[in-house]
Amino acid sequence: MTEGTLLAGLDIGGSKVLAVAVDTSAADRRARVVESARLSTGLGPEGVVDTAARALTALAARVSGEGAALPRDLFRGVGIGIPGLVDAARGQITHAVNLGVGTGGLALAERLGRRLDLPVVVENDVNAAALGAASHLRLGQVDMAYLSIGTGMAAGIVLGGELRRGPHNAAGEIGHVPVDSNGPLCSCGQRGCLESVASGSAIAARWKPREGSELPAGQDLFAAAADGDEEARRIRDEVADYLAAAVRMLALTVDVDLIVLGGGVAEVGEPLRHAVAKALDRQATGSPFLRGLDLAARLTVVPRDQPVAAIGAALLAQSPPPVPAEATKVLDGVLKQDLPA
Ligand SMILES: [Zn+2]
């Protein structure tokens, strides 16, 4: 193994951390996972930094075998996908409740970089997964949105091969768009958000896996619906309607060519794509405008065996996020001027 030819990517979740070593030197430039390591996540700022460092050390040991090299001897850079509010330009996270990182935040890129003597970039996990999926599907310049349906719900948007983060790092946060004013209270404080009616946790609140089933709620729901269970069919169709609303929102806002369904619930696979496509067609029945857009034909599901968040994070390590343009001065001029009466 030539030294420093690999990139390392970490997908840090509330219970597990997945580390992958990625090779991008193939002629087709496709990212290839050459080794991986999995660890339980330590919580709190210290726990997160420590787990990330240990995961990378374990990964380096696996790549180098007997030699047990250090991460800095093997990797050109490290990318991390992590939930919560991520300031990618500064490598900081705040408000990652599942990881025990609160408003005090964590300068993850700086602290881990110092500890490992390696460049580290940090990105929101859904954004990282969007980039990983775009790379796996070899989308090139094709515009896409990755809709993550997991514990929460959010989308990552990749336009012309580049992530669209937005100046407040909130691009694609459609999980907190309310769609039912009488719906359940959401963790964000609003009522009836998409996340509260169509995420993996929303499904788990409405469907208990059948006795003897070891499947997560989402997969069991689709299996029961396929077996003819009336209640399961009703819940599946309602969830699919809300997911179709999310897809429509993405397509009508950024007009992407492709919408990739991902996250834990997407482990359902083709039956999920089919249910959402059917809902989109149903909703377009009375609308020549929607029918003309043919949103159902733009859907796909992320391949189950691909750790897209970790791969996408690794790819980000070779193209660190740009420092955001200085918008304040321009906005001062636009927003603070007195308008004529
Ligand atoms: Zn919400």
Residues whose N, C-alpha, C, O or C-beta is under 5 A from the ligand:
A	BS01	ZN	G175 H176 C186 S187 C188 Q190 C193
